[in-house]
Amino acid sequence: MDSNKKLISLMDSFENLLREVFQFFTTILLSLLLPLSFLVLSRLSIAHYLIEIFGYLTKETRNSEDLLIKLFFRANPIFLHLLVSLVSVAALTHSLTGGTLSFMKCTLQPVSIPRLCTAWIFLCLLQISVGLGIEGSIAAGVDDLDLGQKRGFLTRAIFFLGLNETMFFWSKIVVKTVVDDTVFGIEREKRWAEKAALAMSFGGLWWWRLRDEVESLVVVVERKRDVLMSIGMADFVGWWLYYLTVTIGMIKIVKGLIWVVYILMFGGRRVVDIDNNAGQSVRNDDKV
């Protein structure tokens, strides 16, 4: 009887360990879909720009009927633009007011089955779109292209902070809620290990690809403006998303500076008050 209880306890521990590992890696991978969406959108901007300038991308793909390339140009832009715009506006609202849009509010209550299934379908479609976008951009030959006109270090740093803030908002409000409810039945508090792993993963992705390619969202619009070409709606949305993310980063910096000033001005005074109160209580005890 005791051996059966030990076996059941061991199996429960192993099951919990598998749940923890699955939840950990799934949350990180799904959270990275947002910055990867920016990467796909930047490559789309470059591809459309090259087609308008030269009439084709590369010799290998000029007459290609590759399904990936068709999906890359036609299916992905609308879905990704809508998603990234929605999440970015919600993240900006959260940065300014501390709240979220009514349909993106996070709750500790279990998510209903229909909403959970809908959320998983949405995340799967996003993952497929990002995957097809990356594979399609490679097939079209527009990966790792440099158009020049690099942003300054300050603009890059602010955009990095803004995209990092947007990604963590996406992870907390959407990804973690869905994954936790699926694995554990209820949302749990985010651990420091998850935050550190997600930040390191985003930093690696930024250094590897994003820091050089994502600026195409702005560079393409500037190039078209310089040669008096028409700027399409997709180009404008990409330009708008870039500077919207920069705005989120600036808000993050301003909040950080306000917090530092507050600590410097009032933090020390609080410590002094606490010390004075402690000393006064000690003196009263001595009198007694």
C-alpha positions as CSV (number, residue, x, y, z in Angstrom):
1,M,0.0,0.0,0.0
2,D,2.8,2.4,0.9
3,S,4.6,1.6,-2.3
4,N,1.5,2.4,-4.3
5,K,1.2,5.8,-2.6
6,K,4.9,6.6,-3.3
7,L,4.4,5.6,-6.9
8,I,1.4,7.8,-7.3
9,S,3.2,10.7,-5.5
10,L,6.2,10.2,-7.8
11,M,3.9,10.2,-10.9
12,D,2.2,13.4,-9.7
13,S,5.5,15.1,-9.2
14,F,6.7,14.1,-12.6
15,E,3.4,15.3,-14.2
16,N,3.7,18.7,-12.4
17,L,7.3,19.0,-13.7
18,L,6.2,18.4,-17.2
19,R,3.4,21.0,-16.8
20,E,5.9,23.5,-15.5
21,V,8.3,22.9,-18.4
22,F,5.6,23.0,-21.0
23,Q,4.1,26.2,-19.6
24,F,7.6,27.8,-19.4
25,F,8.7,27.2,-23.0
26,T,5.3,27.7,-24.6
27,T,4.8,31.1,-22.9
28,I,8.2,32.3,-24.1
29,L,7.8,31.0,-27.7
30,L,4.3,32.4,-28.1
31,S,5.4,35.8,-26.6
32,L,8.1,36.1,-29.2
33,L,5.5,36.0,-32.0
34,L,4.9,39.7,-31.5
35,P,8.5,40.9,-32.2
36,L,8.7,38.3,-35.0
37,S,5.6,40.0,-36.5
38,F,7.5,43.2,-36.7
39,L,10.3,41.4,-38.5
40,V,7.8,40.0,-41.1
41,L,6.2,43.4,-41.6
42,S,9.6,45.0,-42.2
43,R,10.5,42.4,-44.8
44,L,7.1,42.9,-46.5
45,S,7.9,46.7,-46.8
46,I,11.3,45.9,-48.4
47,A,9.7,43.4,-50.8
48,H,7.0,45.8,-52.0
49,Y,9.5,48.6,-52.3
50,L,11.8,46.5,-54.5
51,I,8.9,45.4,-56.7
52,E,7.8,49.0,-57.2
53,I,11.4,50.1,-58.0
54,F,12.7,47.3,-60.1
55,G,9.6,45.3,-61.0
56,Y,10.9,42.1,-59.3
57,L,12.8,40.8,-56.3
58,T,15.5,38.6,-57.5
59,K,16.1,36.6,-60.8
60,E,15.3,33.4,-59.0
61,T,11.8,34.5,-58.0
62,R,10.8,36.8,-60.9
63,N,8.6,34.2,-62.5
64,S,8.2,32.0,-59.5
65,E,4.7,30.7,-58.6
66,D,5.8,29.6,-55.1
67,L,2.9,29.3,-52.8
68,L,4.9,30.7,-49.9
69,I,5.7,33.9,-51.8
70,K,2.0,34.3,-52.7
71,L,1.0,33.9,-49.1
72,F,3.8,36.2,-48.0
73,F,2.5,39.1,-50.2
74,R,-1.3,38.6,-50.1
75,A,-2.5,36.8,-46.9
76,N,-0.1,37.9,-44.2
77,P,-0.1,41.7,-44.4
78,I,-3.7,42.3,-43.4
79,F,-3.8,39.9,-40.5
80,L,-0.4,41.0,-39.1
81,H,-1.1,44.7,-39.5
82,L,-4.4,44.4,-37.6
83,L,-3.0,42.3,-34.8
84,V,0.2,44.4,-34.2
85,S,-1.8,47.6,-34.4
86,L,-4.3,46.3,-31.9
87,V,-1.7,45.1,-29.4
88,S,0.4,48.3,-29.8
89,V,-2.5,50.6,-29.2
90,A,-3.5,48.5,-26.1
91,A,0.1,48.7,-24.8
92,L,0.1,52.4,-25.3
93,T,-3.1,52.8,-23.4
94,H,-1.7,50.6,-20.6
95,S,1.5,52.7,-20.5
96,L,-0.5,56.0,-20.2
97,T,-3.3,55.0,-17.9
98,G,-2.2,51.7,-16.3
99,G,-5.4,50.1,-17.7
100,T,-6.2,48.0,-20.7
101,L,-8.9,47.9,-23.4
102,S,-12.1,46.3,-22.2
103,F,-11.8,43.2,-24.4
104,M,-8.2,42.6,-23.4
105,K,-8.5,42.8,-19.6
106,C,-6.7,40.2,-17.6
107,T,-8.6,38.2,-15.0
108,L,-7.7,35.7,-12.4
109,Q,-10.9,33.8,-13.1
110,P,-10.8,30.7,-15.3
111,V,-11.4,31.5,-19.0
112,S,-14.6,30.0,-20.5
113,I,-14.1,27.1,-22.9
114,P,-15.3,28.9,-26.0
115,R,-13.1,31.9,-25.3
116,L,-10.1,29.6,-24.6
117,C,-10.6,27.6,-27.8
118,T,-11.0,30.9,-29.8
119,A,-7.8,32.3,-28.2
120,W,-5.9,29.1,-29.2
121,I,-7.2,29.3,-32.7
122,F,-6.1,32.9,-32.9
123,L,-2.6,32.1,-31.5
124,C,-2.2,29.2,-33.9
125,L,-3.2,31.4,-36.9
126,L,-0.7,34.0,-35.8
127,Q,2.1,31.3,-35.5
128,I,1.3,30.0,-39.0
129,S,1.2,33.6,-40.4
130,V,4.6,34.4,-38.8
131,G,6.1,31.1,-39.9
132,L,4.8,31.6,-43.5
133,G,6.0,35.2,-43.5
134,I,9.6,34.3,-42.5
135,E,9.8,31.3,-44.9
136,G,8.2,33.4,-47.7
137,S,10.6,36.3,-47.1
138,I,13.6,33.8,-47.4
139,A,12.1,32.3,-50.6
140,A,11.6,35.8,-52.0
141,G,15.2,36.7,-51.2
142,V,14.4,39.8,-49.0
143,D,15.8,38.5,-45.7
144,D,18.8,40.4,-44.3
145,L,18.6,43.2,-46.9
146,D,20.1,46.6,-45.9
147,L,18.6,49.8,-47.4
148,G,20.9,52.1,-45.5
149,Q,19.8,55.2,-43.6
150,K,20.2,53.8,-40.1
151,R,18.5,55.3,-37.2
152,G,20.6,56.9,-34.4
153,F,21.5,55.0,-31.3
154,L,19.0,56.9,-29.2
155,T,16.1,56.1,-31.5
156,R,17.1,52.5,-31.6
157,A,17.4,52.3,-27.8
158,I,14.0,53.9,-27.3
159,F,12.4,51.6,-29.9
160,F,14.0,48.6,-28.2
161,L,12.5,49.6,-24.9
162,G,9.1,50.2,-26.5
163,L,9.0,46.9,-28.3
164,N,10.2,45.1,-25.1
165,E,7.3,46.8,-23.2
166,T,4.8,45.9,-25.8
167,M,6.0,42.3,-25.9
168,F,5.7,41.9,-22.1
169,F,2.2,43.4,-22.3
170,W,1.2,40.9,-25.0
171,S,2.7,38.1,-22.9
172,K,0.9,39.0,-19.8
173,I,-2.5,39.9,-21.2
174,V,-2.9,37.3,-23.9
175,V,-0.3,34.5,-24.0
176,K,0.2,33.8,-20.3
177,T,-3.6,33.9,-19.6
178,V,-4.3,31.3,-22.3
179,V,-1.4,29.0,-21.5
180,D,-1.8,29.1,-17.7
181,D,-5.6,28.4,-18.0
182,T,-4.9,25.5,-20.3
183,V,-2.2,23.9,-18.3
184,F,-3.2,24.8,-14.7
185,G,-6.8,25.8,-15.0
186,I,-6.1,29.3,-13.7
187,E,-3.7,32.1,-14.3
188,R,-0.6,32.2,-12.0
189,E,1.7,35.0,-11.0
190,K,4.6,35.5,-13.4
191,R,7.9,34.3,-12.0
192,W,11.3,36.1,-12.2
193,A,12.7,33.1,-14.2
194,E,10.0,33.5,-16.9
195,K,10.7,37.3,-17.1
196,A,14.4,36.8,-17.3
197,A,14.2,34.1,-19.9
198,L,11.8,36.1,-22.0
199,A,14.0,39.2,-21.8
200,M,17.1,37.3,-22.7
201,S,15.3,35.6,-25.7
202,F,14.1,39.0,-26.9
203,G,17.6,40.5,-26.5
204,G,19.0,37.7,-28.6
205,L,16.4,38.1,-31.3
206,W,17.0,41.8,-31.3
207,W,20.8,41.5,-31.7
208,W,20.5,38.7,-34.3
209,R,17.9,40.2,-36.7
210,L,15.5,42.9,-35.4
211,R,18.0,45.8,-34.8
212,D,19.0,45.9,-38.5
213,E,15.8,44.9,-40.3
214,V,13.0,46.5,-38.3
215,E,14.1,50.0,-39.3
216,S,12.9,49.2,-42.9
217,L,9.4,50.1,-41.7
218,V,10.6,53.8,-41.6
219,V,13.4,53.7,-44.2
220,V,11.1,52.5,-47.0
221,V,8.6,55.4,-46.4
222,E,11.5,57.9,-46.4
223,R,12.9,56.5,-49.6
224,K,9.6,56.7,-51.3
225,R,9.1,60.2,-50.1
226,D,12.5,61.3,-51.4
227,V,11.8,59.9,-55.0
228,L,8.2,61.2,-54.9
229,M,6.6,57.7,-55.0
230,S,3.1,57.1,-53.7
231,I,3.0,55.8,-50.1
232,G,0.5,53.0,-49.7
233,M,-1.6,52.2,-46.7
234,A,0.6,49.3,-45.7
235,D,3.7,51.6,-45.7
236,F,2.0,54.2,-43.6
237,V,0.8,51.6,-41.1
238,G,4.3,50.2,-40.8
239,W,5.7,53.7,-40.3
240,W,3.0,54.5,-37.7
241,L,3.7,51.2,-35.8
242,Y,7.4,52.0,-35.6
243,Y,6.9,55.5,-34.1
244,L,4.0,54.2,-31.9
245,T,6.5,51.8,-30.4
246,V,9.0,54.6,-30.0
247,T,6.3,56.5,-28.1
248,I,5.8,53.6,-25.8
249,G,9.5,53.5,-25.1
250,M,9.6,57.2,-24.4
251,I,6.8,56.9,-21.9
252,K,8.7,54.0,-20.2
253,I,11.8,56.3,-19.9
254,V,9.8,59.2,-18.6
255,K,8.1,57.0,-16.0
256,G,11.4,55.6,-14.9
257,L,12.9,59.1,-14.5
258,I,9.8,60.2,-12.5
259,W,10.3,57.2,-10.2
260,V,14.0,58.0,-9.7
261,V,13.2,61.6,-8.9
262,Y,10.5,60.6,-6.5
263,I,12.8,58.2,-4.7
264,L,15.6,60.8,-4.5
265,M,13.2,63.5,-3.2
266,F,10.9,61.5,-0.8
267,G,12.6,58.1,-0.3
268,G,15.2,59.4,2.0
269,R,12.7,61.4,4.0
270,R,10.6,58.3,4.6
271,V,13.7,56.5,5.9
272,V,14.5,59.3,8.3
273,D,10.9,59.3,9.5
274,I,11.0,55.6,10.1
275,D,14.3,55.9,12.0
276,N,13.0,58.8,14.1
277,N,9.9,56.8,15.0
278,A,12.0,53.8,15.9
279,G,14.2,55.9,18.1
280,Q,11.3,57.6,19.8
281,S,9.7,54.2,20.6
282,V,13.0,53.0,22.1
283,R,13.2,56.0,24.4
284,N,9.6,55.5,25.5
285,D,10.4,51.9,26.4
286,D,13.4,53.0,28.4
287,K,11.3,55.4,30.3
288,V,8.9,52.7,31.2
